[in-house]
Amino acid sequence: MHFWLVTILNLCILIPAVLGCIRYSKINRVYYPVVYCIWIGAIIEVISHLFILSGYSNAVVSNIYVLVESILLSWQFKNWGIFDKRKYLFTWLIPLFLATWCLENFVFSKIIYFSSYFRIVYSFIIVIMSIIIINRLIVTERKSLLKNSTFLICIAFVFYYTLKVIVEAFWLYGLNDNQFSTNLYDIAIFTNFFANLIYSVAILWMPNKQRFTLPSS
């Protein structure tokens, strides 16, 4: 796929990032972590492309971002109540991500190389949590799921992070030199593009902040 087409498709993350800025003051605080994640992702995307155009690798900034992303998305799932019955899971999840990231980037490999193992681990966990939330919403939600921001975001997560696991596995085991892996990479680019469009719609549907009024005397 042409470099500039990939650049344009990846930079479409600026669309939900801008919408998040416009709606931020009205959005329910429950959704703040995913909005922060989109903002940081947009900044990293711009920086990464500047690095690439300058002839440098974007591995370091990318590796730092995926760690931040894993923490922010874990926080988002906590806000959605996935850990309410098992709070200890959240207590251990962040240390798990930190330990896996540090081991791969500083012990078994170097931060100047893309951390595929960490990406596979946290992407798989994000997919599992997304499926749990989707199943819960299918049972409990009475309104249209297509207007439910949580449902839309989780659907995007399932498609994007599932494909991410597959792509990283191909790169990890050296299966990136054939036409199938090239096609898979192209699919990942378009999946990322459509995920950003879904995030944009989700931000538009995000409920407003709850307003509290003093009880009448």
Secondary structure as the mmCIF struct_conf table of DSSP 4:
data_model
#
loop_
_struct_conf.conf_type_id
_struct_conf.id
_struct_conf.beg_label_comp_id
_struct_conf.beg_label_asym_id
_struct_conf.beg_label_seq_id
_struct_conf.end_label_comp_id
_struct_conf.end_label_asym_id
_struct_conf.end_label_seq_id
HELX_RH_AL_P HELX_RH_AL_P1 PHE A 3 ASN A 10
HELX_RH_3T_P HELX_RH_3T_P1 LEU A 11 ILE A 13
HELX_RH_AL_P HELX_RH_AL_P2 LEU A 14 ARG A 23
TURN_TY1_P TURN_TY1_P1 TYR A 24 LYS A 26
STRN STRN1 ILE A 27 ILE A 27
HELX_RH_3T_P HELX_RH_3T_P2 ARG A 29 TYR A 31
HELX_RH_AL_P HELX_RH_AL_P3 TYR A 32 LEU A 53
TURN_TY1_P TURN_TY1_P2 SER A 54 GLY A 55
HELX_RH_AL_P HELX_RH_AL_P4 ALA A 59 ASN A 79
TURN_TY1_P TURN_TY1_P3 TRP A 80 PHE A 83
BEND BEND1 ASP A 84 LYS A 85
HELX_RH_AL_P HELX_RH_AL_P5 LYS A 87 CYS A 102
HELX_RH_PI_P HELX_RH_PI_P1 LEU A 103 PHE A 108
BEND BEND2 SER A 109 SER A 109
TURN_TY1_P TURN_TY1_P4 ILE A 111 ILE A 112
BEND BEND3 TYR A 113 TYR A 113
HELX_RH_AL_P HELX_RH_AL_P6 SER A 116 THR A 140
BEND BEND4 LYS A 143 LYS A 143
HELX_RH_3T_P HELX_RH_3T_P3 LEU A 145 LYS A 147
HELX_RH_AL_P HELX_RH_AL_P7 SER A 149 LEU A 172
TURN_TY1_P TURN_TY1_P5 TYR A 173 GLY A 174
BEND BEND5 ASP A 177 ASN A 178
HELX_RH_AL_P HELX_RH_AL_P8 GLN A 179 TRP A 205
HELX_LH_PP_P HELX_LH_PP_P1 MET A 206 PRO A 207
STRN STRN2 ASN A 208 ASN A 208
HELX_LH_PP_P HELX_LH_PP_P2 LYS A 209 ARG A 211
HELX_LH_PP_P HELX_LH_PP_P3 LEU A 214 SER A 216
#
